[in-house]
Amino acid sequence: MKILDFIEKTELTEKSECEKAKLLCYFHYKETTELLFSMLLILSLFVQCGFNTPNSSRLKNKLTKGKEKAFVNSKGKATTIEFIPAILQSIEKNYGLLWKDDITIESNSEIIDEQKFVGKRKYLDQLIHQINRSYANNCYDAAAVLMRRLFEVLLVLSYQNFGIDDQIKDSTGNGYIMLDGIVKNAKNNQTLKISRIKSEFDTFRMVGNFSAHNITYTAGKKDIDDIKLNYRVMLEELYSKAGLTT
């Protein structure tokens, strides 16, 4: 976890000096597994977070004595302190789940502008975050496949928004035809009236197809970079046609 996220999620800036110290020591423990803390380390954690540097002796006295006591002097190490077990368990109970987040995807508009395209539908947001995260971590095949999926979803949403999705239903009437069939229909569909970006639709589809189905192909950064500008133009248009811009 990033320290800035921890500060935000624990509302650390609003805490007292002692509470800041306890939570910063807890953060350090969760990130390093170290359970012994010197005052020099604690003061350094304050500085790293942009907080004012507390008086070392006064803070140590508060942390190890009186009503705010949360630490005891380490056995055999006079220069360090350690959590009282019950205090550590209490903090773990309140904040431990912050390290068990299996939903949040950390991304930063590496390919798709999150400020512009995120916030319309949760499942679209998840795809966009995954695309950006994959690209940021050099997982270009994953990014290509996910970009293909997002493209397909937006096409279907556009048909649905115009009330013409029956045109891309399969023979059962319950599901949709394959993406290549949807693309063929979309490029000539007089209701959708896709702009000239439709000439790139097969490229978006094929980049994802190669990554998903070609056993000897692996996508590289350039493969994604070569399509990202046109992909952005496509997103703008299909977001509008899917009714996601209002």
C-alpha positions, 0 to 999 in steps of 0.5 A: 500500500502507498503511504498516501493512500494509507494517510487518506484511508485512516484520516491520519492528518486529523489524528493526534500526535500519538495516534499518528505515531501508532498508525505510522508504526503500524504501517511500517510494520505491515510493509516491512514486518519489523516490530521494533521502532526507534524514535529516530525511525518514528520521527523519520516517518513523520517527516516522510508524511509531511507532518511536523517533527514532534519532540522525541522525548515527549512523544516517547513518554506519551507512547510508553506511559499514561493513558495513551500508552501503546508501546513498551521498551523492547527487551534488551534494546533500550533504544527501541520500543514495541507495541503492546500486543493488545494494542497491535491486535486492536489496530489490526482489527480496525485497519488490517483489511486495508491490506486485503483489498482484492477489488481496487486496481491502481492505475493512472491513465496510462492508455485511457484517460480515466478522468474522462472515461471513468465514472459511467458504468462500474464494469467499464471502469474496471476494464479501463483500470485493468487496461491501464494497469496491464500496460503500466506493468508491461503486460501488453497481451493482457492490455490488448485483449482487454482493449478488444473486450472494451471495444466490443462492449461499447459497440453492443451498448451503442446498438442497445442505446439505439434500440437496434441490438436485434441486428447483432443477436445470434440465431437463438436471439439470446446472445450476440454474434462474434465481434467480427460480425458486429464490426461488419454490421457497424461499419455499414449501419445507417442508424449508428452512422459511425464516422471514419474511425470505423476504418480502424475497427478491424485493427482494434479487433485483430490486435486483441485476437492475435494476443488471445489466439495466436500461439506464437504471437506476443504483443509489445509496447509498440503494438499498443502505442500504434493504436492508442490514439485512434482507440481514444477517438473510438472511445469518444465516439462510442461513449457518445453513441452508447449514451454515456456522455451525459 
